[in-house]
């Protein structure tokens, strides 16, 4: 996986979190921090890895 694919995946995840969970944030890390109670632990861990 190269940098462009990773960036594209991060943007896709950020868009879905904003759309479906109504989470705002400047970065994926900000959105994950706000979503900790809304998401299962495994998803939070994976999102933190991407961030």
CHARMM internal coordinates of N, CA and C (Angstrom, degrees):
IC EDIT
DIST 1 N 1 CA 1.4428
DIST 1 CA 1 C 1.5284
ANGL 1 N 1 CA 1 C 107.75
DIST 1 C 2 N 1.3036
ANGL 1 CA 1 C 2 N 115.82
DIHE 1 N 1 CA 1 C 2 N 126.95
DIST 2 N 2 CA 1.4641
ANGL 1 C 2 N 2 CA 118.46
DIHE 1 CA 1 C 2 N 2 CA -179.37
DIST 2 CA 2 C 1.5370
ANGL 2 N 2 CA 2 C 110.15
DIHE 1 C 2 N 2 CA 2 C -96.69
DIST 2 C 3 N 1.3068
ANGL 2 CA 2 C 3 N 115.89
DIHE 2 N 2 CA 2 C 3 N 176.62
DIST 3 N 3 CA 1.4601
ANGL 2 C 3 N 3 CA 122.69
DIHE 2 CA 2 C 3 N 3 CA -174.69
DIST 3 CA 3 C 1.5261
ANGL 3 N 3 CA 3 C 112.39
DIHE 2 C 3 N 3 CA 3 C -61.03
DIST 3 C 4 N 1.3326
ANGL 3 CA 3 C 4 N 117.77
DIHE 3 N 3 CA 3 C 4 N -39.32
DIST 4 N 4 CA 1.4632
ANGL 3 C 4 N 4 CA 120.81
DIHE 3 CA 3 C 4 N 4 CA -178.87
DIST 4 CA 4 C 1.5217
ANGL 4 N 4 CA 4 C 111.59
DIHE 3 C 4 N 4 CA 4 C -64.52
DIST 4 C 5 N 1.3269
ANGL 4 CA 4 C 5 N 117.34
DIHE 4 N 4 CA 4 C 5 N -41.96
DIST 5 N 5 CA 1.4577
ANGL 4 C 5 N 5 CA 121.38
DIHE 4 CA 4 C 5 N 5 CA 178.65
DIST 5 CA 5 C 1.5273
ANGL 5 N 5 CA 5 C 110.74
DIHE 4 C 5 N 5 CA 5 C -64.93
DIST 5 C 6 N 1.3093
ANGL 5 CA 5 C 6 N 116.46
DIHE 5 N 5 CA 5 C 6 N -41.89
DIST 6 N 6 CA 1.4605
ANGL 5 C 6 N 6 CA 120.91
DIHE 5 CA 5 C 6 N 6 CA 179.26
DIST 6 CA 6 C 1.5267
ANGL 6 N 6 CA 6 C 110.83
DIHE 5 C 6 N 6 CA 6 C -63.17
DIST 6 C 7 N 1.3111
ANGL 6 CA 6 C 7 N 116.81
DIHE 6 N 6 CA 6 C 7 N -45.72
DIST 7 N 7 CA 1.4586
ANGL 6 C 7 N 7 CA 121.32
DIHE 6 CA 6 C 7 N 7 CA 178.34
DIST 7 CA 7 C 1.5239
ANGL 7 N 7 CA 7 C 110.93
DIHE 6 C 7 N 7 CA 7 C -61.41
DIST 7 C 8 N 1.3104
ANGL 7 CA 7 C 8 N 116.55
DIHE 7 N 7 CA 7 C 8 N -40.86
DIST 8 N 8 CA 1.4627
ANGL 7 C 8 N 8 CA 121.22
DIHE 7 CA 7 C 8 N 8 CA 178.74
DIST 8 CA 8 C 1.5274
ANGL 8 N 8 CA 8 C 110.84
DIHE 7 C 8 N 8 CA 8 C -63.46
DIST 8 C 9 N 1.3114
ANGL 8 CA 8 C 9 N 117.90
DIHE 8 N 8 CA 8 C 9 N -42.10
DIST 9 N 9 CA 1.4657
ANGL 8 C 9 N 9 CA 121.62
DIHE 8 CA 8 C 9 N 9 CA 178.74
DIST 9 CA 9 C 1.5260
ANGL 9 N 9 CA 9 C 111.01
DIHE 8 C 9 N 9 CA 9 C -65.36
DIST 9 C 10 N 1.3149
ANGL 9 CA 9 C 10 N 116.75
DIHE 9 N 9 CA 9 C 10 N -41.23
DIST 10 N 10 CA 1.4581
ANGL 9 C 10 N 10 CA 120.46
DIHE 9 CA 9 C 10 N 10 CA 178.95
DIST 10 CA 10 C 1.5268
ANGL 10 N 10 CA 10 C 110.08
DIHE 9 C 10 N 10 CA 10 C -61.97
DIST 10 C 11 N 1.3148
ANGL 10 CA 10 C 11 N 117.15
DIHE 10 N 10 CA 10 C 11 N -44.80
DIST 11 N 11 CA 1.4653
ANGL 10 C 11 N 11 CA 120.76
DIHE 10 CA 10 C 11 N 11 CA 179.47
DIST 11 CA 11 C 1.5257
ANGL 11 N 11 CA 11 C 111.37
DIHE 10 C 11 N 11 CA 11 C -64.47
DIST 11 C 12 N 1.3113
ANGL 11 CA 11 C 12 N 116.82
DIHE 11 N 11 CA 11 C 12 N -36.97
DIST 12 N 12 CA 1.4644
ANGL 11 C 12 N 12 CA 120.56
DIHE 11 CA 11 C 12 N 12 CA 178.36
DIST 12 CA 12 C 1.5314
ANGL 12 N 12 CA 12 C 110.55
DIHE 11 C 12 N 12 CA 12 C -65.22
DIST 12 C 13 N 1.3268
ANGL 12 CA 12 C 13 N 116.69
DIHE 12 N 12 CA 12 C 13 N -44.01
DIST 13 N 13 CA 1.4590
ANGL 12 C 13 N 13 CA 121.05
DIHE 12 CA 12 C 13 N 13 CA 178.80
DIST 13 CA 13 C 1.5282
ANGL 13 N 13 CA 13 C 110.07
DIHE 12 C 13 N 13 CA 13 C -64.46
DIST 13 C 14 N 1.3136
ANGL 13 CA 13 C 14 N 116.99
DIHE 13 N 13 CA 13 C 14 N -42.83
DIST 14 N 14 CA 1.4732
ANGL 13 C 14 N 14 CA 120.42
DIHE 13 CA 13 C 14 N 14 CA 178.45
DIST 14 CA 14 C 1.5210
ANGL 14 N 14 CA 14 C 111.52
DIHE 13 C 14 N 14 CA 14 C -60.58
DIST 14 C 15 N 1.3321
ANGL 14 CA 14 C 15 N 116.26
DIHE 14 N 14 CA 14 C 15 N -42.57
DIST 15 N 15 CA 1.4575
ANGL 14 C 15 N 15 CA 120.25
DIHE 14 CA 14 C 15 N 15 CA 179.27
DIST 15 CA 15 C 1.5208
ANGL 15 N 15 CA 15 C 112.49
DIHE 14 C 15 N 15 CA 15 C -63.69
DIST 15 C 16 N 1.3262
ANGL 15 CA 15 C 16 N 116.19
DIHE 15 N 15 CA 15 C 16 N -42.20
DIST 16 N 16 CA 1.4607
ANGL 15 C 16 N 16 CA 119.92
DIHE 15 CA 15 C 16 N 16 CA 179.35
DIST 16 CA 16 C 1.5250
ANGL 16 N 16 CA 16 C 111.67
DIHE 15 C 16 N 16 CA 16 C -67.49
DIST 16 C 17 N 1.3175
ANGL 16 CA 16 C 17 N 117.09
DIHE 16 N 16 CA 16 C 17 N -38.31
DIST 17 N 17 CA 1.4657
ANGL 16 C 17 N 17 CA 119.55
DIHE 16 CA 16 C 17 N 17 CA 178.17
DIST 17 CA 17 C 1.5271
ANGL 17 N 17 CA 17 C 110.41
DIHE 16 C 17 N 17 CA 17 C -65.73
DIST 17 C 18 N 1.3021
ANGL 17 CA 17 C 18 N 116.60
DIHE 17 N 17 CA 17 C 18 N -38.82
DIST 18 N 18 CA 1.4653
ANGL 17 C 18 N 18 CA 119.84
DIHE 17 CA 17 C 18 N 18 CA 179.13
DIST 18 CA 18 C 1.5225
ANGL 18 N 18 CA 18 C 110.37
DIHE 17 C 18 N 18 CA 18 C -68.46
DIST 18 C 19 N 1.3126
ANGL 18 CA 18 C 19 N 116.75
DIHE 18 N 18 CA 18 C 19 N -41.69
DIST 19 N 19 CA 1.4650
ANGL 18 C 19 N 19 CA 120.97
DIHE 18 CA 18 C 19 N 19 CA -176.68
DIST 19 CA 19 C 1.5251
ANGL 19 N 19 CA 19 C 112.63
DIHE 18 C 19 N 19 CA 19 C -72.21
DIST 19 C 20 N 1.3112
ANGL 19 CA 19 C 20 N 116.98
DIHE 19 N 19 CA 19 C 20 N -49.36
DIST 20 N 20 CA 1.4614
ANGL 19 C 20 N 20 CA 120.40
DIHE 19 CA 19 C 20 N 20 CA -171.83
DIST 20 CA 20 C 1.5216
ANGL 20 N 20 CA 20 C 114.08
DIHE 19 C 20 N 20 CA 20 C -88.83
DIST 20 C 21 N 1.3209
ANGL 20 CA 20 C 21 N 117.14
DIHE 20 N 20 CA 20 C 21 N -33.21
DIST 21 N 21 CA 1.4612
ANGL 20 C 21 N 21 CA 120.27
DIHE 20 CA 20 C 21 N 21 CA -178.36
DIST 21 CA 21 C 1.5218
ANGL 21 N 21 CA 21 C 111.88
DIHE 20 C 21 N 21 CA 21 C -105.17
DIST 21 C 22 N 1.3154
ANGL 21 CA 21 C 22 N 116.44
DIHE 21 N 21 CA 21 C 22 N -4.11
DIST 22 N 22 CA 1.4665
ANGL 21 C 22 N 22 CA 122.78
DIHE 21 CA 21 C 22 N 22 CA -179.02
DIST 22 CA 22 C 1.5324
ANGL 22 N 22 CA 22 C 111.86
DIHE 21 C 22 N 22 CA 22 C 56.44
DIST 22 C 23 N 1.3229
ANGL 22 CA 22 C 23 N 114.23
DIHE 22 N 22 CA 22 C 23 N 42.74
DIST 23 N 23 CA 1.4600
ANGL 22 C 23 N 23 CA 120.36
DIHE 22 CA 22 C 23 N 23 CA 179.16
DIST 23 CA 23 C 1.5098
ANGL 23 N 23 CA 23 C 110.12
DIHE 22 C 23 N 23 CA 23 C -100.87
DIST 23 C 24 N 1.3219
ANGL 23 CA 23 C 24 N 114.87
DIHE 23 N 23 CA 23 C 24 N 128.69
DIST 24 N 24 CA 1.4506
ANGL 23 C 24 N 24 CA 119.18
DIHE 23 CA 23 C 24 N 24 CA 176.86
DIST 24 CA 24 C 1.5147
ANGL 24 N 24 CA 24 C 108.88
DIHE 23 C 24 N 24 CA 24 C -107.73
DIST 24 C 25 N 1.2920
ANGL 24 CA 24 C 25 N 114.95
DIHE 24 N 24 CA 24 C 25 N 158.45
DIST 25 N 25 CA 1.4598
ANGL 24 C 25 N 25 CA 120.77
DIHE 24 CA 24 C 25 N 25 CA 177.67
DIST 25 CA 25 C 1.5138
ANGL 25 N 25 CA 25 C 108.60
DIHE 24 C 25 N 25 CA 25 C 169.93
DIST 25 C 26 N 1.3019
ANGL 25 CA 25 C 26 N 115.26
DIHE 25 N 25 CA 25 C 26 N 151.16
DIST 26 N 26 CA 1.4605
ANGL 25 C 26 N 26 CA 120.40
DIHE 25 CA 25 C 26 N 26 CA -178.79
DIST 26 CA 26 C 1.5229
ANGL 26 N 26 CA 26 C 111.62
DIHE 25 C 26 N 26 CA 26 C -71.73
DIST 26 C 27 N 1.3307
ANGL 26 CA 26 C 27 N 116.07
DIHE 26 N 26 CA 26 C 27 N -28.43
DIST 27 N 27 CA 1.4662
ANGL 26 C 27 N 27 CA 120.71
DIHE 26 CA 26 C 27 N 27 CA -178.11
DIST 27 CA 27 C 1.5271
ANGL 27 N 27 CA 27 C 109.15
DIHE 26 C 27 N 27 CA 27 C -135.23
DIST 27 C 28 N 1.3084
ANGL 27 CA 27 C 28 N 115.78
DIHE 27 N 27 CA 27 C 28 N 167.96
DIST 28 N 28 CA 1.4608
ANGL 27 C 28 N 28 CA 120.83
DIHE 27 CA 27 C 28 N 28 CA 175.75
DIST 28 CA 28 C 1.5233
ANGL 28 N 28 CA 28 C 110.17
DIHE 27 C 28 N 28 CA 28 C -61.44
DIST 28 C 29 N 1.3064
ANGL 28 CA 28 C 29 N 116.87
DIHE 28 N 28 CA 28 C 29 N -37.21
DIST 29 N 29 CA 1.4625
ANGL 28 C 29 N 29 CA 121.05
DIHE 28 CA 28 C 29 N 29 CA 178.99
DIST 29 CA 29 C 1.5279
ANGL 29 N 29 CA 29 C 111.18
DIHE 28 C 29 N 29 CA 29 C -59.61
DIST 29 C 30 N 1.3253
ANGL 29 CA 29 C 30 N 117.84
DIHE 29 N 29 CA 29 C 30 N -42.31
DIST 30 N 30 CA 1.4638
ANGL 29 C 30 N 30 CA 121.69
DIHE 29 CA 29 C 30 N 30 CA 177.48
DIST 30 CA 30 C 1.5215
ANGL 30 N 30 CA 30 C 111.00
DIHE 29 C 30 N 30 CA 30 C -63.27
DIST 30 C 31 N 1.3146
ANGL 30 CA 30 C 31 N 116.35
DIHE 30 N 30 CA 30 C 31 N -43.40
DIST 31 N 31 CA 1.4630
ANGL 30 C 31 N 31 CA 120.35
DIHE 30 CA 30 C 31 N 31 CA -179.63
DIST 31 CA 31 C 1.5251
ANGL 31 N 31 CA 31 C 111.26
DIHE 30 C 31 N 31 CA 31 C -64.97
DIST 31 C 32 N 1.3261
ANGL 31 CA 31 C 32 N 117.45
DIHE 31 N 31 CA 31 C 32 N -41.32
DIST 32 N 32 CA 1.4646
ANGL 31 C 32 N 32 CA 121.26
DIHE 31 CA 31 C 32 N 32 CA 179.73
DIST 32 CA 32 C 1.5222
ANGL 32 N 32 CA 32 C 109.80
DIHE 31 C 32 N 32 CA 32 C -64.85
DIST 32 C 33 N 1.3035
ANGL 32 CA 32 C 33 N 117.42
DIHE 32 N 32 CA 32 C 33 N -40.72
DIST 33 N 33 CA 1.4619
ANGL 32 C 33 N 33 CA 121.06
DIHE 32 CA 32 C 33 N 33 CA 179.26
DIST 33 CA 33 C 1.5211
ANGL 33 N 33 CA 33 C 110.55
DIHE 32 C 33 N 33 CA 33 C -59.23
DIST 33 C 34 N 1.3164
ANGL 33 CA 33 C 34 N 117.24
DIHE 33 N 33 CA 33 C 34 N -39.13
DIST 34 N 34 CA 1.4640
ANGL 33 C 34 N 34 CA 121.15
DIHE 33 CA 33 C 34 N 34 CA -179.90
DIST 34 CA 34 C 1.5247
ANGL 34 N 34 CA 34 C 112.23
DIHE 33 C 34 N 34 CA 34 C -77.35
DIST 34 C 35 N 1.3239
ANGL 34 CA 34 C 35 N 117.59
DIHE 34 N 34 CA 34 C 35 N -22.28
DIST 35 N 35 CA 1.4649
ANGL 34 C 35 N 35 CA 121.82
DIHE 34 CA 34 C 35 N 35 CA -173.86
DIST 35 CA 35 C 1.5161
ANGL 35 N 35 CA 35 C 113.61
DIHE 34 C 35 N 35 CA 35 C -97.29
DIST 35 C 36 N 1.2967
ANGL 35 CA 35 C 36 N 119.70
DIHE 35 N 35 CA 35 C 36 N 2.51
DIST 36 N 36 CA 1.4668
ANGL 35 C 36 N 36 CA 121.33
DIHE 35 CA 35 C 36 N 36 CA -173.19
DIST 36 CA 36 C 1.5217
ANGL 36 N 36 CA 36 C 112.99
DIHE 35 C 36 N 36 CA 36 C -52.19
DIST 36 C 37 N 1.3021
ANGL 36 CA 36 C 37 N 118.73
DIHE 36 N 36 CA 36 C 37 N -39.60
DIST 37 N 37 CA 1.4655
ANGL 36 C 37 N 37 CA 120.74
DIHE 36 CA 36 C 37 N 37 CA -178.49
DIST 37 CA 37 C 1.5229
ANGL 37 N 37 CA 37 C 112.47
DIHE 36 C 37 N 37 CA 37 C -79.10
DIST 37 C 38 N 1.3131
ANGL 37 CA 37 C 38 N 117.21
DIHE 37 N 37 CA 37 C 38 N -17.90
DIST 38 N 38 CA 1.4624
ANGL 37 C 38 N 38 CA 120.93
DIHE 37 CA 37 C 38 N 38 CA -177.26
DIST 38 CA 38 C 1.5207
ANGL 38 N 38 CA 38 C 113.48
DIHE 37 C 38 N 38 CA 38 C -90.70
DIST 38 C 39 N 1.3174
ANGL 38 CA 38 C 39 N 116.92
DIHE 38 N 38 CA 38 C 39 N -18.84
DIST 39 N 39 CA 1.4648
ANGL 38 C 39 N 39 CA 121.22
DIHE 38 CA 38 C 39 N 39 CA -173.72
DIST 39 CA 39 C 1.5250
ANGL 39 N 39 CA 39 C 111.52
DIHE 38 C 39 N 39 CA 39 C -114.99
DIST 39 C 40 N 1.3297
ANGL 39 CA 39 C 40 N 116.66
DIHE 39 N 39 CA 39 C 40 N 150.88
DIST 40 N 40 CA 1.4672
ANGL 39 C 40 N 40 CA 119.84
DIHE 39 CA 39 C 40 N 40 CA 173.25
DIST 40 CA 40 C 1.5295
ANGL 40 N 40 CA 40 C 110.78
DIHE 39 C 40 N 40 CA 40 C -63.69
DIST 40 C 41 N 1.3176
ANGL 40 CA 40 C 41 N 115.95
DIHE 40 N 40 CA 40 C 41 N 153.99
DIST 41 N 41 CA 1.4664
ANGL 40 C 41 N 41 CA 121.01
DIHE 40 CA 40 C 41 N 41 CA -177.74
DIST 41 CA 41 C 1.5187
ANGL 41 N 41 CA 41 C 113.05
DIHE 40 C 41 N 41 CA 41 C -55.39
DIST 41 C 42 N 1.3324
ANGL 41 CA 41 C 42 N 115.59
DIHE 41 N 41 CA 41 C 42 N -40.82
DIST 42 N 42 CA 1.4649
ANGL 41 C 42 N 42 CA 118.23
DIHE 41 CA 41 C 42 N 42 CA -177.35
DIST 42 CA 42 C 1.5201
ANGL 42 N 42 CA 42 C 111.32
DIHE 41 C 42 N 42 CA 42 C -63.49
DIST 42 C 43 N 1.3298
ANGL 42 CA 42 C 43 N 117.16
DIHE 42 N 42 CA 42 C 43 N -38.76
DIST 43 N 43 CA 1.4650
ANGL 42 C 43 N 43 CA 119.99
DIHE 42 CA 42 C 43 N 43 CA 177.88
DIST 43 CA 43 C 1.5181
ANGL 43 N 43 CA 43 C 111.50
DIHE 42 C 43 N 43 CA 43 C -68.13
DIST 43 C 44 N 1.3083
ANGL 43 CA 43 C 44 N 116.34
DIHE 43 N 43 CA 43 C 44 N -39.53
DIST 44 N 44 CA 1.4670
ANGL 43 C 44 N 44 CA 120.20
DIHE 43 CA 43 C 44 N 44 CA 178.23
DIST 44 CA 44 C 1.5271
ANGL 44 N 44 CA 44 C 109.28
DIHE 43 C 44 N 44 CA 44 C -61.48
DIST 44 C 45 N 1.3307
ANGL 44 CA 44 C 45 N 116.59
DIHE 44 N 44 CA 44 C 45 N -44.07
DIST 45 N 45 CA 1.4683
ANGL 44 C 45 N 45 CA 120.78
DIHE 44 CA 44 C 45 N 45 CA -179.52
DIST 45 CA 45 C 1.5200
ANGL 45 N 45 CA 45 C 110.86
DIHE 44 C 45 N 45 CA 45 C -62.54
DIST 45 C 46 N 1.3215
ANGL 45 CA 45 C 46 N 117.52
DIHE 45 N 45 CA 45 C 46 N -44.72
DIST 46 N 46 CA 1.4502
ANGL 45 C 46 N 46 CA 121.20
DIHE 45 CA 45 C 46 N 46 CA 179.81
DIST 46 CA 46 C 1.5306
ANGL 46 N 46 CA 46 C 112.05
DIHE 45 C 46 N 46 CA 46 C -65.56
DIST 46 C 47 N 1.3138
ANGL 46 CA 46 C 47 N 116.87
DIHE 46 N 46 CA 46 C 47 N -40.00
DIST 47 N 47 CA 1.4629
ANGL 46 C 47 N 47 CA 120.37
DIHE 46 CA 46 C 47 N 47 CA 178.66
DIST 47 CA 47 C 1.5247
ANGL 47 N 47 CA 47 C 110.85
DIHE 46 C 47 N 47 CA 47 C -67.21
DIST 47 C 48 N 1.3280
ANGL 47 CA 47 C 48 N 116.92
DIHE 47 N 47 CA 47 C 48 N -37.95
DIST 48 N 48 CA 1.4611
ANGL 47 C 48 N 48 CA 119.59
DIHE 47 CA 47 C 48 N 48 CA 177.40
DIST 48 CA 48 C 1.5277
ANGL 48 N 48 CA 48 C 110.64
DIHE 47 C 48 N 48 CA 48 C -65.29
DIST 48 C 49 N 1.3165
ANGL 48 CA 48 C 49 N 116.48
DIHE 48 N 48 CA 48 C 49 N -33.53
DIST 49 N 49 CA 1.4589
ANGL 48 C 49 N 49 CA 120.07
DIHE 48 CA 48 C 49 N 49 CA 176.97
DIST 49 CA 49 C 1.5323
ANGL 49 N 49 CA 49 C 110.73
DIHE 48 C 49 N 49 CA 49 C -64.87
DIST 49 C 50 N 1.3418
ANGL 49 CA 49 C 50 N 116.38
DIHE 49 N 49 CA 49 C 50 N -41.90
DIST 50 N 50 CA 1.4659
ANGL 49 C 50 N 50 CA 120.05
DIHE 49 CA 49 C 50 N 50 CA 178.45
DIST 50 CA 50 C 1.5231
ANGL 50 N 50 CA 50 C 111.41
DIHE 49 C 50 N 50 CA 50 C -66.33
DIST 50 C 51 N 1.3347
ANGL 50 CA 50 C 51 N 116.05
DIHE 50 N 50 CA 50 C 51 N -37.45
DIST 51 N 51 CA 1.4578
ANGL 50 C 51 N 51 CA 120.17
DIHE 50 CA 50 C 51 N 51 CA -177.80
DIST 51 CA 51 C 1.5099
ANGL 51 N 51 CA 51 C 108.81
DIHE 50 C 51 N 51 CA 51 C -69.37
END
COOR INIT
IC SEED 1 N 1 CA 1 C
IC BUILD
